[in-house]
Amino acid sequence: MTPKMASAAFTRTTSRWVFPSADAETVAAIARLADELRLPAAAARILWKRGFRDAVSAGQFLNPRMEDLHNPFLLRDMDRAVARIEAAIAQGERVEIHGDYDVDGVTSTVVLKKALEMIGLNAAWHIPHRLNDGYGMQVASVEEAAGRGVRLIISVDNGIRATAAIARGLELGVDTIVTDHHLPESGDLPPALAIVNPNRADCSYPNANLCGAGVAFKLAHAILSRAGWPERKLYRVLESFLKLVAIATVADMVPLTGENRIIVKYGLAGLSDARNPGLRALLAVAGFKDRVPDAGEVGFRIAPAINASGRMDSAGQAMRMFLTADADEAMLIAQELFALNQERQTAERAVVNEIFAQCAATPVTDSDAALVFWGEGWHRGVVGIVASRVLHRYNRPAIVLGVENGVAQGSGRSIEAFHLLDALESMRELFTRFGGHAHAAGLTLPSVALEAFRERLRVYAAGVLSAEDLRPVVEIDAVLQMTELSDALWVALEQLGPFGMDNRCPLFAVRGVQLAGPPQIWKEKHLKVAVKQGTRTITMKAWNMAERAAELSTMGSMDIAFEIGRGWYGGWDLTAREFCAS
């Protein structure tokens, strides 16, 4: 089956640039903040724009503390979960952890298994096969666990919608503790003994934005806090777990603010001393043997390799890599994961090329507020990544599905203004399974329902989204003169990180600059652009913008939105995100 979409013409939408306030009073206040914090003015502008407008709050943001992690027992049912685990240890029961096949699920499983081992419980683990088993706890997997003598299942990064599987477990004498962060189904909770989820309606935990590994980490914290250890030892062990939890937090694209910022800040710093043979091998194969990756590099190089295990084969490979004590075995598995990731990239490119070729032949219309694509044999392990690519190209919700044996299974990604899970809830009768978040979801439906689904989503989105919602926004954090680009600014930006959702990498702008030479096409699809302002000339990279070389050459004066990032060989470099004529 070829990809399906509405037909009509799609023209490149002009981005709307939004600049920060520059009134005299604000400028003076930012200057005072910069003086108090001893930061470059540009860094103070970023803090001000993000709501840190006094030295105390800004200092707390720049220097988060481990001690500011919330008490795990503030999570509803945490006391019940810990008590049941302690009872299982006392009674010598068999316990099994049921995870998920992505980065979040794998790291959740590893962290909880290691924590349980520290208090004398050697729990087994089970992660479903993406293609053979599908997402989440299944009735069959619970029945198999019961057959192995398991009496307690602890889910991580899934379970909140596994009502049938958990109910079947009760029939077989198996209790379930759910630890999850996904939204429950229509507010209903499964019949689990304990449900530890900051997104359940009756939970008042201060951080609703934990990823699955974050929730598993809170359970680990709660369990170990009852072990009678000195506080220093407890926090040393917790910091060791944060290395994996940080990778999951970045990969799951949850807000990097508050408690999540503490997790990622300390977790990434801890990668400089990775003790786990699997994590050490993963970093080495990724090229980080002698330096620590930042959040962007974790998301771009580390997380995809872990994900590749579950996307292309079995997540059991990644689990074994993190659990082995054999450095040689860990290195071999890490190399296999990166080979799988290359295979994933090939499969991804094939689907992307097919979709964009179809878009060229039958263009997307400006009135299409949401897009649905499907294809026979598209690898289900890459459709979520492809949906992200489509979203970024057209700036509207996108769902991509692979079809096999009359069943369509895939993933969707959405823009800020569109709650994707609410949209799916409005047509739930179409689906065999679905679930997710406001801006990311997974779904399964019969292929005969695809046309109806595409049309209903398009109509639903058209009723919710305005033309302005579909227009890309270039939100500038600070306007710079090129003379302000310096090592001091880069050091200050390192303090503002890690960057991700709700603390995105600052987007700077230089205005009225001129080309210092024709744009150079680099590796066929990228650009290197040299620009000058006054007496200073700088070069920026522009990823996937080779087709704009001729357009840029005609601009006599231009504004550039750009990011300042870490150079691979040290120092910093500049990446252009958007250009427009001045």
C-alpha positions in Angstrom: 0.0 0.0 0.0 1.3 3.4 -0.8 1.3 6.2 1.7 -2.0 8.1 2.0 -2.6 11.8 2.4 -4.7 14.6 1.2 -3.7 16.2 -2.0 -3.1 19.9 -2.7 -0.2 22.3 -2.7 2.0 23.0 0.3 4.2 26.0 0.2 7.0 26.8 2.6 5.5 28.6 5.6 7.2 31.8 6.6 8.5 31.5 10.2 7.4 33.9 12.8 10.3 35.3 14.7 9.7 36.4 18.3 12.3 38.5 20.0 12.6 39.2 23.8 11.7 42.5 25.4 14.3 45.2 25.0 12.8 48.1 27.0 15.2 50.3 29.0 14.0 49.0 32.4 14.4 45.4 31.4 17.9 46.0 30.0 19.0 47.7 33.2 17.6 44.9 35.4 19.4 42.2 33.3 22.6 44.2 33.6 22.3 44.2 37.4 21.6 40.4 37.4 24.7 39.8 35.2 26.8 41.8 37.7 25.5 40.0 40.7 26.0 36.6 39.2 29.3 37.6 37.4 28.0 36.2 34.1 28.2 37.6 30.6 25.2 39.8 29.8 24.0 37.4 27.2 23.8 34.5 29.8 21.9 36.8 32.1 19.4 37.6 29.3 18.7 33.9 29.0 18.1 33.5 32.7 15.8 36.5 32.8 13.8 35.2 29.8 13.4 31.9 31.6 12.0 33.5 34.7 15.1 33.7 36.9 15.0 37.4 37.7 17.0 37.5 41.0 20.3 36.2 42.1 18.9 33.7 44.6 16.5 31.9 42.2 19.1 32.0 39.4 21.8 30.6 41.7 19.6 27.7 42.7 18.9 27.0 39.1 22.6 27.1 38.1 23.7 25.0 41.1 21.1 22.3 41.8 21.7 20.0 44.8 21.1 16.3 45.3 19.5 17.1 48.6 16.7 18.8 46.7 15.4 15.5 45.3 11.9 15.0 46.6 11.0 12.4 49.2 10.0 9.3 47.3 7.3 8.5 49.8 5.4 11.6 48.5 4.4 9.4 45.6 1.0 7.8 46.3 1.2 4.0 47.0 4.9 4.1 47.5 4.5 2.9 51.1 2.4 0.0 49.8 4.9 -0.9 47.1 7.8 -0.9 49.5 5.9 -3.0 52.1 5.0 -5.6 49.5 8.6 -5.9 48.3 9.8 -6.3 51.8 7.2 -9.0 52.4 8.4 -10.8 49.2 11.9 -10.8 50.5 10.9 -12.1 53.9 8.8 -14.9 52.4 11.3 -15.8 49.7 8.9 -15.2 46.9 9.9 -15.0 43.2 9.7 -11.5 41.8 9.9 -10.4 38.2 10.4 -6.9 36.7 8.4 -6.3 33.5 9.9 -3.5 31.5 9.6 -1.9 28.1 11.8 -2.2 25.0 13.0 1.4 24.7 15.7 3.4 26.5 13.4 4.4 29.3 12.1 0.8 29.9 15.5 -0.8 29.7 17.2 1.6 32.1 14.2 1.4 34.4 14.6 -2.4 34.6 18.3 -2.2 35.2 18.1 0.4 37.9 15.3 -1.4 39.8 17.0 -4.9 39.5 20.3 -3.5 40.8 18.5 -1.8 43.7 16.6 -5.0 44.7 19.9 -7.0 44.6 21.4 -4.6 47.1 18.7 -5.5 49.6 18.9 -9.3 48.9 16.3 -9.9 46.2 17.5 -11.3 42.9 14.5 -10.4 40.7 14.1 -11.8 37.2 13.3 -9.6 34.4 11.1 -9.6 31.2 11.0 -7.2 28.3 8.6 -7.8 25.5 9.7 -8.1 21.9 8.4 -5.1 20.0 7.4 -7.1 16.9 6.3 -10.4 18.4 4.7 -9.2 21.7 3.8 -5.6 21.3 3.9 -2.9 23.9 3.3 -3.3 27.6 2.2 -6.1 29.9 0.3 -8.8 28.1 -2.0 -11.5 29.5 0.3 -14.2 28.0 3.4 -12.8 29.7 1.7 -12.8 33.1 0.5 -16.3 32.6 4.1 -17.4 31.7 5.4 -15.6 34.8 2.9 -17.4 37.0 4.0 -20.7 35.5 7.5 -19.9 36.6 6.3 -19.5 40.1 6.4 -15.7 40.2 4.2 -14.2 42.9 5.0 -10.5 42.4 5.4 -8.5 39.2 6.8 -5.0 39.3 6.2 -3.1 36.0 8.5 -0.3 35.0 7.7 2.3 32.3 4.4 0.5 31.6 1.4 -1.1 33.2 -1.0 1.9 33.8 -3.2 0.6 31.0 -2.6 -3.2 31.5 -6.0 -3.9 33.2 -6.6 -7.3 31.6 -3.1 -8.6 32.3 -3.1 -7.4 35.9 -6.5 -8.9 36.5 -5.4 -12.2 35.1 -2.4 -12.1 37.4 -4.8 -11.8 40.4 -6.7 -14.9 39.2 -3.4 -16.8 39.2 -2.2 -15.5 42.6 0.2 -12.9 41.2 0.3 -9.4 42.7 1.4 -6.4 40.6 3.1 -3.2 41.5 2.8 -0.7 38.7 5.5 2.0 38.3 4.7 4.1 35.3 4.5 7.7 34.1 2.1 7.3 31.2 -1.5 8.7 31.5 -4.1 6.2 32.7 -7.0 5.2 30.5 -9.9 7.6 30.8 -8.9 8.1 34.5 -9.4 4.4 35.3 -6.7 2.5 37.2 -5.9 -1.2 36.8 -6.4 -3.5 39.8 -2.8 -3.5 41.0 -1.8 -3.8 44.6 0.1 -0.5 44.3 0.3 2.1 41.5 3.2 4.5 41.7 2.7 7.0 39.0 3.0 10.8 39.4 0.3 11.2 36.7 -2.5 9.5 38.5 -5.1 12.0 39.3 -5.0 11.5 43.1 -1.2 11.8 43.4 0.2 15.2 44.6 3.9 14.4 44.0 5.6 17.7 43.1 7.1 16.4 39.8 4.6 15.0 37.4 7.2 14.9 34.7 9.3 12.0 35.7 10.1 9.5 33.0 9.7 5.8 33.6 13.3 5.4 34.8 12.7 8.4 37.1 9.7 6.6 38.7 11.8 3.4 39.0 14.6 5.4 40.6 12.2 6.8 43.2 11.1 3.3 44.1 14.8 2.3 44.4 15.4 5.4 46.6 12.5 4.4 48.8 13.6 0.8 49.1 17.2 1.7 49.9 16.2 4.4 52.4 14.8 1.6 54.5 18.1 -0.4 54.4 19.6 1.4 57.4 22.5 2.7 55.5 24.4 5.9 56.4 23.1 8.9 54.4 26.5 9.3 52.7 26.4 5.7 51.4 22.7 6.1 50.3 23.4 9.2 48.2 26.6 7.7 46.7 24.5 4.7 45.5 21.7 7.0 44.2 24.2 9.1 42.3 25.5 5.9 40.6 21.9 5.1 39.4 21.5 8.6 38.1 23.9 7.9 35.2 21.3 5.6 33.6 18.3 7.6 34.7 19.8 10.7 33.2 20.1 9.0 29.8 16.5 7.9 30.0 15.3 11.3 31.1 17.0 12.9 28.1 15.8 10.2 25.7 12.2 10.4 26.8 12.1 14.2 26.2 10.5 15.1 29.5 11.0 18.7 30.9 14.6 19.2 32.1 13.5 21.5 35.0 13.2 21.0 38.7 13.9 17.5 39.9 14.6 16.3 36.4 17.3 18.9 36.0 19.0 17.5 39.2 18.8 14.0 37.8 20.3 14.9 34.4 22.9 17.4 35.8 24.3 14.9 38.3 23.8 11.9 36.0 25.7 13.3 33.1 28.5 14.5 35.3 28.8 11.0 36.7 29.5 9.6 33.2 33.0 10.7 33.7 33.4 7.8 36.0 31.2 5.1 34.6 31.8 1.8 36.5 29.2 -0.4 34.9 31.1 -2.4 32.1 28.1 -2.0 29.7 27.8 1.7 30.2 31.6 2.1 29.9 31.6 0.1 26.6 28.6 2.0 25.2 30.4 5.4 25.8 33.6 4.1 24.3 32.0 2.8 21.1 30.1 6.1 20.8 33.4 8.0 20.9 33.2 9.3 24.5 36.0 7.4 26.0 37.9 10.6 27.0 35.1 13.1 27.5 31.6 13.3 28.9 28.7 13.7 26.4 26.2 16.6 26.9 22.5 16.1 26.8 22.3 16.7 23.1 25.0 14.1 22.4 23.2 11.6 24.7 20.0 12.1 22.7 21.7 11.9 19.4 24.4 9.1 19.9 23.9 7.2 23.1 20.1 6.8 23.4 19.6 5.6 19.7 22.1 2.8 20.2 20.2 1.5 23.3 16.9 2.0 21.4 18.2 0.1 18.4 18.2 -3.1 20.4 14.4 -3.0 20.9 13.6 -1.4 17.6 15.4 -3.8 15.3 15.8 -7.0 17.4 15.3 -7.7 21.1 15.9 -5.2 24.0 17.4 -8.2 25.8 20.7 -7.4 24.2 20.8 -4.0 25.9 19.8 -5.5 29.2 22.6 -8.1 29.0 25.1 -5.4 28.2 24.2 -3.4 31.3 24.0 -6.5 33.5 27.2 -8.3 32.5 30.3 -8.0 34.6 32.5 -9.1 31.7 34.0 -6.1 30.0 34.8 -8.0 26.8 31.2 -9.2 26.5 29.9 -5.7 27.2 32.1 -4.3 24.4 30.9 -6.9 21.9 27.3 -6.2 22.7 27.9 -2.4 22.5 29.4 -2.8 19.0 26.4 -5.0 18.0 24.0 -2.2 19.2 25.8 0.4 17.1 25.6 -1.9 14.1 21.9 -2.3 14.7 21.5 1.4 14.9 23.1 1.8 11.5 20.6 -0.8 10.3 17.8 1.3 11.9 19.1 4.4 10.2 18.9 2.7 6.8 15.4 1.5 7.4 14.4 5.0 8.7 15.9 6.7 5.5 13.9 4.3 3.3 10.6 5.2 4.9 11.4 9.0 5.1 12.4 9.0 1.4 9.2 7.2 0.4 7.0 9.6 2.4 8.8 12.8 1.1 8.7 11.5 -2.5 4.9 11.0 -2.1 4.7 14.5 -0.7 6.4 15.8 -3.8 4.1 13.9 -6.1 0.9 14.6 -4.2 1.7 17.6 -2.0 0.3 18.3 1.4 -2.3 21.0 1.6 -2.2 24.0 3.8 -5.6 22.9 5.1 -4.3 19.5 6.3 -3.9 20.2 10.0 -2.7 16.6 10.8 -0.9 14.0 8.6 -1.2 10.2 8.6 1.0 8.0 6.5 1.3 4.2 6.2 3.1 1.7 4.1 3.1 -2.1 3.7 6.3 -3.5 5.3 7.5 -0.3 6.9 9.6 -1.3 9.9 7.6 -0.6 13.0 10.8 0.0 14.9 11.4 3.3 13.1 8.0 4.8 12.5 8.2 7.0 15.6 11.4 8.6 14.5 10.0 9.1 11.0 6.9 10.8 12.5 9.3 13.2 14.2 10.9 14.0 10.9 7.6 14.6 9.2 6.5 16.8 12.1 9.6 18.9 11.8 9.2 19.2 8.0 5.6 20.3 8.0 5.1 21.6 11.6 1.9 19.7 12.2 0.9 16.5 14.0 2.1 13.4 12.2 1.4 9.7 12.5 3.3 7.0 10.7 2.3 3.3 10.6 3.7 0.1 9.3 1.2 -2.4 7.9 1.6 -6.1 8.1 -1.0 -8.9 7.8 -3.9 -6.4 7.8 -2.7 -4.7 11.0 -1.3 -1.2 11.2 0.9 -0.3 14.1 2.8 3.0 14.5 3.5 6.1 16.4 2.6 9.8 16.3 4.3 13.0 17.3 2.6 16.4 17.8 3.3 20.1 18.0 2.9 22.0 21.3 -0.7 23.2 20.5 -2.1 19.8 19.9 -2.8 17.1 22.5 -2.4 13.9 20.6 -3.7 11.5 23.2 -6.9 13.5 23.6 -7.4 13.3 19.8 -7.0 9.5 19.9 -9.3 9.2 22.8 -12.0 11.0 20.8 -12.0 8.1 18.2 -10.9 5.2 20.5 -13.3 2.8 18.8 -11.0 2.7 15.8 -8.0 1.2 17.7 -7.0 -2.2 19.0 -4.6 -0.4 21.4 -3.3 3.1 22.0 -1.6 5.2 24.6 1.0 7.8 25.3 1.3 11.5 26.1 0.1 14.9 24.9 2.8 15.0 22.2 3.8 11.3 21.6 1.6 8.3 21.2 1.6 4.7 20.0 -1.4 3.0 18.3 -2.6 -0.2 16.6 -5.6 -0.6 14.4 -6.9 -2.7 11.5 -5.6 -1.6 8.2 -9.2 -1.3 6.9 -9.8 1.5 9.3 -6.8 3.6 8.1 -8.7 5.8 5.7 -11.4 6.6 8.3 -8.7 7.3 10.9 -6.8 9.7 8.6 -9.9 11.7 7.7 -11.2 11.8 11.3 -7.8 13.0 12.7 -7.6 15.6 9.9 -11.0 17.0 10.7 -10.4 16.9 14.5 -7.1 18.7 14.1 -8.7 21.3 11.8 -11.2 22.1 14.6 -8.5 22.5 17.2 -5.6 24.2 15.4 -5.4 27.6 13.8 -3.3 28.7 10.9 -1.0 30.5 13.4 -0.6 27.2 15.4 0.8 25.6 12.2 3.2 28.4 11.5 6.8 27.6 12.7 7.9 29.9 15.5 11.5 31.0 15.9 11.7 32.1 19.5 14.9 34.1 20.1 16.3 34.1 23.6 18.8 36.8 23.0 20.1 39.1 20.3 23.9 39.3 20.1 26.5 41.3 18.5 29.1 39.0 17.1 31.7 40.5 19.4 29.9 39.0 22.3 30.7 35.4 21.2 33.4 34.3 23.5 34.7 31.5 25.7 33.2 33.2 28.8 29.8 33.0 27.2 30.3 29.3 26.4 31.3 28.5 30.0 28.2 30.3 31.2 26.0 28.3 28.8 27.5 25.1 30.2 26.2 26.2 33.6 22.7 26.8 32.1 22.6 23.2 30.8 21.7 20.5 30.5 19.3 21.5 27.7 16.2 19.8 26.6 12.4 20.2 26.9 11.4 23.4 28.9 15.1 24.3 29.1 16.0 24.2 25.4 19.3 25.1 24.0 19.3 29.0 23.8 18.5 30.3 20.4 20.5 33.5 19.6 20.2 35.9 16.8 22.5 38.2 14.9 20.8 40.8 12.8 21.9 42.5 9.6 24.9 40.4 8.9 26.4 39.9 5.4 27.8 36.8 3.7 31.6 36.7 3.7 31.5 34.3 0.7 29.1 32.0 -1.1 27.6 29.2 1.1 29.5 26.0 0.8 27.7 22.7 0.4 29.1 20.1 2.8 28.6 16.4 2.6 25.9 16.9 -0.1 23.1 18.0 2.2 24.6 20.5 4.7 25.9 24.0 4.5 28.8 26.0 5.9 28.0 29.7 5.9 30.6 32.4 6.6 29.1 35.8 7.7 30.5 39.1 8.9 29.5 41.9 11.1 31.8 44.8 11.4 35.3 43.5 11.4 34.5 40.0 12.7 33.8 37.0 10.5 32.4 33.7 11.8 31.4 30.4 10.2 28.2 28.5 11.0 27.0 25.0 10.1 23.5 24.6 8.8 22.3 21.0 8.9 20.1 19.7 6.0 19.9 23.1 4.3 21.9 22.5 1.1 18.8 23.2 -1.0 18.8 26.8 0.4 22.3 27.7 -0.8 21.1 29.6 -3.9 18.4 31.5 -1.8 21.0 32.6 0.8 23.3 33.8 -1.9 20.7 36.4 -3.0 20.4 37.9 0.5 22.3 41.1 0.7 21.7 41.3 4.5 20.3 38.7 6.7 19.2 37.7 10.2 20.4 34.4 11.5 19.0 32.3 14.4 21.6 30.0 15.8 22.7 27.9 18.7 26.1 27.7 20.4 27.1 24.1 21.0 30.1 22.0 22.0 32.6 21.3 19.3 33.4 17.6 18.9 37.1 18.3 19.4 36.6 20.8 22.2 35.6 24.4 22.5 32.3 25.6 20.9 30.8 25.9 17.5 27.8 27.6 15.9 24.8 26.0 14.3 22.4 28.0 12.2 18.7 27.1 12.6 17.0 29.7 10.4 17.8 32.5 8.0 15.7 35.4 6.8 16.5 38.5 4.8 16.9 41.6 6.9 
